[in-house]
Amino acid sequence: MPKATSASTSTTTRRRAVFHRLPVSRVRRLTADAIEVSFTVPGELREQYSYAPGQHVALRAEVEGEDVRRSYSICQAPVSGELRVAIKRDLGGLFSSWAVDNLAAGMELEVMSPEGRFTSQLDGNAAVHITAIAAGSGITPVLALIESTLGAHPGSSFTLLYSNRTAMDTMFVDELADLKDRYPTRLALHHLLTRELRSSELLSGRLDAERLRSIFRTLIAPASVDEWFLCGPFELVQLCRDTLAEFGVDAADIRFELFTAGRPEAPIGQSGRPVQHTPNEEVHTISFRLDGTTGTVTSPVHSNESILNAALRVRGDVPFACAGGVCGTCRAVLVSGTVEMAENYALEPDELARGYVLTCQSVPTSPRVEVNYDS
């Protein structure tokens, strides 16, 4: 789960993400390969698990002897005492396959407190028009955004372009239909199927640049939209961003979230990678501050090891979730030294200017490096 581009005010103020064990209250089948999982949040943790529409949590479990963490968006408008996420089986996905096949009510999972900035920057008390383009399980944060936006102001409207392979693959189809019934004039719902014919030729087939331009000319007028949300694989999100730029949409009005980086040439997260030291070899010295205490670890220069991986070798509670440069959970301020950050799909320009880096993607390029997770 990639992750977000905007920060709103009080509900998305950054707080250190922490795992707690939460009971699973319900598991509901959405499609053959997707489930909705509900968690009960006890009273003493409700403040820590308050969230804004569009945020996500990380789930943690031991699967086949491996400590596995995956990020999933919260798929409901804010409700005190409850969290719901949707999990779709990924091809070869260790955690998602285990979850879809095994999760049941009564089990417990470690759930990280909500994070992410795939949230609206607009005034929730004003009438706005928001449009989202989602693919597959990218609907999960969008569902919460739709419900919250339309419930916040009687003059607000929402347009959704939702791409799936077939009707049977479509998650939350009943919930979307219910929202359409509740807000018939304020919710415009466009289902696009890539492997199944619909009555509309425009909404049948692969969502490429030509089709997207036609949609913007006939179904969705970009000039009428106050804010955009894009959620899906890298290629789709980039296509939408590029095409919106052609139509004059300001990048500041676009929020995006990625499933994964989705690029074969991009480095994967290094969390848990073993590193061997040999005598008298050249090393980087990495210092990090977390929860008010400081740790130090050395990393062989030849290993090309990320700061996150090095820190995890001496302290297991260093925060991370996706380890792929998407979610932003592992971010920290670079206090001293220099690093090379391979990928960044989570940090905004203002955060980069303030010295934030993604430690899962940052490799030291100076003899000593210091980062602060508490900033």
C-alpha positions in Angstrom: 0.0 0.0 0.0 1.2 3.2 -1.4 1.1 6.3 0.0 -0.6 10.0 0.1 0.1 13.5 -1.0 -1.8 15.8 1.3 -2.0 16.7 4.9 -5.2 18.1 6.4 -5.4 19.6 9.9 -6.3 18.0 13.2 -7.2 14.4 12.3 -4.1 13.9 10.2 -1.6 15.5 12.5 1.4 13.1 12.6 1.7 10.8 15.5 4.1 8.0 16.0 2.4 4.8 14.7 2.3 2.0 17.2 1.0 -1.6 17.0 -1.7 -2.9 19.3 -3.4 -6.3 19.2 -7.0 -5.8 18.2 -9.7 -8.5 18.0 -11.3 -9.4 14.7 -15.1 -8.9 15.1 -16.2 -9.9 11.6 -14.8 -11.2 8.3 -17.1 -10.7 5.3 -16.5 -12.1 1.8 -16.5 -9.3 -0.9 -15.5 -11.3 -4.0 -13.8 -14.7 -4.5 -10.5 -13.1 -3.7 -11.3 -10.3 -1.3 -12.6 -9.9 2.2 -13.6 -7.1 4.5 -12.1 -7.4 8.0 -13.7 -5.5 11.0 -11.7 -4.9 14.2 -13.0 -3.8 17.6 -11.1 -0.9 19.2 -11.3 -0.9 23.0 -12.2 2.3 24.8 -8.7 3.0 26.1 -7.3 2.9 22.5 -10.0 4.9 20.7 -8.1 8.1 20.6 -5.1 6.4 19.1 -7.2 4.9 16.4 -9.2 8.0 15.4 -8.7 8.6 11.7 -9.6 10.7 8.8 -11.3 9.4 5.6 -8.6 8.0 3.3 -6.1 6.9 5.9 -4.7 3.4 6.3 -3.4 1.0 8.9 -0.7 -1.6 8.8 -1.4 -5.2 9.8 1.2 -7.5 11.2 1.3 -11.2 11.6 3.7 -14.1 11.6 3.1 -16.1 8.4 5.2 -19.2 7.6 7.7 -18.1 10.2 8.1 -14.7 8.8 7.2 -11.3 10.4 5.0 -9.8 7.7 3.5 -6.3 7.6 1.1 -4.9 5.0 -0.8 -1.6 4.7 -4.5 -1.5 4.0 -6.8 1.5 3.7 -9.7 2.0 6.1 -12.9 1.5 4.0 -15.5 3.3 6.1 -16.2 6.9 7.2 -14.9 7.5 10.8 -16.6 5.4 13.4 -15.5 5.3 17.0 -14.6 1.9 18.3 -14.3 0.1 14.9 -12.0 -0.2 12.0 -12.7 -1.9 8.7 -10.2 -2.8 6.0 -10.5 -4.7 2.8 -7.9 -7.3 1.8 -7.6 -8.6 -1.8 -5.5 -11.6 -2.6 -2.4 -10.5 -4.5 -0.7 -12.9 -6.9 2.1 -14.5 -4.8 1.1 -12.2 -1.9 2.1 -14.0 1.3 0.1 -11.9 3.7 -3.0 -11.4 1.6 -3.3 -15.1 0.7 -3.0 -16.1 4.3 -5.5 -13.4 5.4 -8.1 -14.3 2.8 -7.9 -18.0 3.5 -7.5 -17.9 7.3 -8.8 -14.8 9.0 -11.9 -15.3 11.1 -13.9 -13.6 13.8 -12.4 -14.1 17.3 -8.8 -14.0 16.1 -6.4 -11.1 17.0 -4.0 -9.2 14.8 -1.5 -6.5 15.5 -2.8 -3.3 13.9 -0.8 -0.1 13.6 -2.5 3.1 14.5 -3.8 5.0 11.5 -1.5 6.9 9.2 -1.5 8.5 5.8 -2.4 11.7 4.0 -4.7 10.5 1.2 -7.1 13.0 2.8 -9.0 16.1 1.7 -7.5 19.5 2.1 -10.8 21.2 1.4 -13.1 22.7 4.0 -15.4 19.9 5.1 -18.2 22.4 5.8 -18.2 23.9 2.3 -19.9 22.5 -0.9 -17.3 20.9 -3.1 -17.0 18.6 -6.1 -14.5 15.7 -5.6 -13.6 13.1 -8.2 -11.8 9.8 -7.7 -10.4 7.4 -10.1 -9.8 4.0 -8.6 -8.9 0.5 -9.8 -9.6 -2.8 -8.0 -8.9 -2.6 -4.3 -8.1 1.1 -4.8 -11.8 1.6 -4.0 -11.2 1.0 -0.2 -10.1 4.5 0.8 -12.4 6.1 -1.8 -15.4 4.5 -0.2 -14.7 6.3 3.1 -14.1 9.6 1.2 -17.4 9.3 -0.7 -19.5 8.7 2.4 -17.7 11.5 4.4 -17.8 14.1 1.6 -21.5 13.6 0.8 -22.5 13.5 4.4 -20.6 16.6 5.3 -22.5 19.2 3.2 -25.8 18.9 1.3 -24.3 20.8 -1.6 -21.3 18.6 -2.1 -21.0 16.1 -5.0 -18.7 13.2 -5.8 -17.8 11.5 -9.1 -16.2 8.1 -9.2 -14.6 6.3 -12.1 -14.0 2.8 -11.0 -12.1 0.3 -13.1 -12.2 -3.5 -12.8 -11.6 -6.5 -15.0 -15.2 -7.8 -14.7 -18.4 -7.2 -12.7 -17.6 -10.2 -10.6 -14.2 -8.7 -9.6 -15.8 -5.5 -8.4 -15.4 -4.9 -4.7 -18.1 -3.1 -2.6 -20.5 -3.0 -5.5 -23.5 -3.2 -3.2 -22.2 -0.5 -0.9 -21.6 1.8 -3.9 -25.2 1.1 -5.1 -26.5 1.9 -1.7 -24.6 5.2 -1.7 -26.0 6.0 -5.2 -29.5 5.3 -3.9 -28.9 7.6 -0.9 -27.4 10.4 -2.9 -28.9 9.9 -6.4 -28.2 13.5 -7.7 -24.9 14.1 -5.9 -23.0 10.8 -6.6 -22.0 10.1 -10.2 -20.9 6.5 -10.5 -19.1 5.2 -13.6 -18.0 1.5 -13.7 -15.4 0.7 -16.3 -14.8 -2.9 -17.1 -11.6 -3.9 -18.9 -12.5 -7.5 -19.8 -16.2 -7.3 -20.1 -18.5 -5.4 -22.5 -20.8 -2.8 -21.1 -23.6 -1.0 -22.9 -21.3 2.1 -23.1 -18.3 1.6 -25.4 -16.5 4.4 -23.6 -16.6 2.3 -20.3 -15.6 -1.0 -21.9 -11.9 -1.8 -22.3 -8.5 -0.8 -21.0 -8.2 2.6 -19.5 -5.6 4.2 -21.7 -4.7 7.8 -22.4 -7.1 8.0 -25.4 -10.1 6.6 -23.4 -9.3 8.8 -20.4 -9.2 11.9 -22.6 -12.6 11.0 -24.0 -14.0 10.5 -20.5 -12.8 14.0 -19.5 -14.4 15.5 -22.6 -17.8 13.8 -22.2 -18.4 12.4 -18.7 -16.2 14.3 -16.2 -15.3 17.9 -16.8 -12.0 18.5 -15.0 -12.7 22.2 -14.7 -15.7 21.4 -12.5 -13.7 19.4 -10.0 -12.2 20.9 -6.8 -10.1 18.0 -5.7 -8.9 14.7 -7.3 -8.1 11.3 -5.7 -6.3 8.6 -7.6 -5.8 5.2 -6.2 -4.4 2.1 -8.0 -1.2 0.7 -9.5 1.6 3.0 -10.5 0.9 2.9 -14.2 -2.7 4.0 -13.8 -2.0 6.7 -11.3 0.8 8.1 -13.5 -1.5 8.0 -16.5 -4.2 9.9 -14.7 -1.7 12.5 -13.4 -0.2 13.1 -16.8 -3.6 13.4 -18.5 -5.0 15.7 -15.9 -2.0 17.9 -16.5 -2.9 18.1 -20.2 -6.4 19.4 -19.1 -4.8 22.1 -17.0 -5.4 20.6 -13.5 -3.0 21.9 -10.9 -0.9 19.1 -9.3 -1.7 20.6 -5.9 -5.3 19.6 -6.4 -4.4 15.9 -6.9 -4.0 13.4 -4.1 -2.7 9.9 -5.1 -2.0 6.6 -3.4 -0.4 3.6 -4.8 -0.9 -0.1 -4.2 2.8 -0.6 -4.7 5.4 1.2 -6.7 4.6 -1.3 -9.4 7.9 -0.7 -11.3 10.1 -3.7 -11.9 13.3 -1.5 -11.9 12.4 0.0 -8.5 14.2 -1.4 -5.4 12.2 -3.4 -3.0 12.3 -2.7 0.7 15.2 -4.2 2.6 13.6 -4.9 5.9 14.9 -8.1 7.4 17.8 -8.5 5.0 20.8 -10.1 6.7 24.1 -8.2 6.6 27.5 -9.7 7.3 30.5 -7.7 8.7 34.1 -8.6 7.9 37.1 -7.3 10.0 38.5 -3.9 9.0 36.0 -3.2 6.3 34.7 0.3 5.7 31.4 1.1 7.4 28.8 3.8 7.7 27.8 4.7 11.3 24.1 5.2 11.6 22.5 6.9 14.7 18.8 7.1 15.1 16.5 8.6 17.7 13.2 6.8 18.5 10.9 7.3 21.5 13.4 9.5 23.2 16.3 7.1 23.1 19.2 6.8 20.7 20.6 3.8 19.0 23.7 3.3 16.8 24.6 0.7 14.3 27.3 0.2 11.7 26.6 -0.8 8.2 29.2 -2.1 5.7 29.6 0.3 2.8 29.6 -2.6 0.3 26.2 -3.8 1.6 24.3 -0.8 0.2 22.0 -1.3 3.2 19.0 1.0 3.9 18.9 2.9 7.2 15.7 1.1 8.1 17.3 -2.4 7.7 20.3 -1.3 9.7 18.2 0.1 12.5 16.0 -3.0 12.6 19.0 -5.1 13.3 19.5 -3.5 16.7 15.9 -2.4 17.5 12.8 -4.3 16.4 10.2 -1.6 17.0 11.5 0.9 14.4 8.3 1.9 12.5 7.7 0.7 9.0 4.9 -1.0 7.0 5.3 -1.3 3.2 9.1 -0.9 3.1 8.7 0.1 -0.5 8.7 3.9 -0.4 4.9 4.1 -0.7 3.3 4.4 2.8 5.6 6.9 4.6 5.5 5.1 7.9 9.3 4.9 8.1 9.9 8.6 7.6 12.4 10.4 9.7 14.3 13.7 9.7 17.9 13.6 8.4 19.7 15.4 11.2 23.3 15.0 9.8 25.1 13.3 7.0 23.9 12.5 3.5 21.8 9.7 2.0 20.6 8.6 -1.4 16.9 8.0 -1.5 16.1 5.5 -4.2 12.3 6.0 -4.4 9.8 8.4 -2.9 6.0 8.1 -3.4 5.1 9.4 0.1 6.9 12.6 1.0 5.7 16.0 -0.2 8.1 18.7 -1.4 7.6 20.7 1.9 8.6 17.6 3.9 11.6 17.0 1.7 12.6 20.7 2.3 12.3 20.1 6.1 14.8 17.2 5.8 12.5 14.2 5.9 13.6 11.0 4.2 12.1 7.5 3.8 14.5 5.3 5.8 13.4 2.2 3.9 14.7 3.8 0.7 17.7 5.8 2.1 21.2 4.5 1.9 24.0 6.5 3.6 26.5 8.3 1.4 28.6 9.8 4.2 30.6 8.1 6.9 28.2 9.1 9.6 24.4 9.6 9.4 21.9 10.6 12.0 18.1 10.5 11.7 15.3 11.3 14.1 12.1 9.3 14.0 10.6 11.4 16.7 10.5 14.7 14.7 
